[in-house]
Amino acid sequence: SFHATMSNAVAMTMAPPHSESATRLDFPPTDEATMTTTTEEHGTRPPPTQTTIPPNILSSPIEINKQITKGVLRAKLSKRRHLVLPRAISPSYLDGLMPPIVTTLFEPQTVTYNGGVANIKDWKISCYLEVMEGGIPCTNPHEGLKNHCWELLETCNDLFARWYRQQHACNDRNTSAYKTDENDNPIVSRLMTFMTRYTPAPDENALLKHVDGAGKVDGSVVLALPVDRWTASEEENSFEGHGGGLTFWDGRMRINAESGKREVEEIKYDTRSGDLAFIDRAVWHQANPITRGTRWALVIFYKVER
């Protein structure tokens, strides 16, 4: 059943590399964000059409393809099926997007899963912008929040398609099976989109080890959003030094020094605004607990058209 597979789903945050094998990349700052679209009520404005990525959304528009290509190459050499791009989305753009979200638009919805999500039966810290066919996991997606984030969602589509093409090139027997656009990138569609606010409260502080949507998801992205500086001070809402980040179990097998057993490599990342994680199907990962502040993330589950 869907609920059985989705017991391994829902939000997580991501981060820049914070290990020897993944060094943080610092991109040049962009101009002040020019995002001005806001929606004060559900569905008051239809999503705008978009054929190209607005230049102010990406931190490094000219370099993004090169960063994806190099990142995938390094990941493949380590047999990893995920990639984290530090500051792929401009932090200043996200700063312009966030105030209406944290003050009025974000409305968490309680969703009950059969078997729970990472041992949490009632998940109540996410707001769903888009849901799966049949109203799964809820029947009332937040149209206003979706419209407000439309440019960002379309940008994530484009970046996910570029990454998926690289990740599944050459030695993937399914590569030729997917449909492509005029740029030979796979045609992708969003299956589910949601925004999550983590807090230190029990059942709200983390999403422990899981995979996204099992058989119904070809991949996912996770975007780290800014610390909320609009409903309280940054000092009050920051989780810096108090946990957080993302852990993956992916890549080469390693010998556990304590148990002597062969285990999949564990890779930990920190989190910063604008960092974008691309995750292939059925890759185990975890949003690590926080003990202070709040942490925000945007998550999208994808289907690749075949």
Secondary structure, 3 states (H helix, E strand, C coil): CHHHHHCCCCCCCCCCECECCECCCCCCCCCCCCCCCCCCCCCCCCCCCCCCCCCCCECCCCCHHHHHHHHHHHHHHCCCCEEEECCCECHHHHHHHHHHHHHHHCCCEEEEEEEEECCEEEEEEEEEEECECCCECCCCCCHHHHHHCHHHHHHHHHHHHHHHHHHCCCCCCCHHHCCECCCCCECEEEEEEEEEEECCCCCCCCEEEECCCHHHCCEEEEEECCCCCCCCCHHHHCCCCCECCEEEEEEEEEECCCCCCEEEEEEEECCCCCCEEEEECCCEEEECCECCCCEEEEEEEEEECC
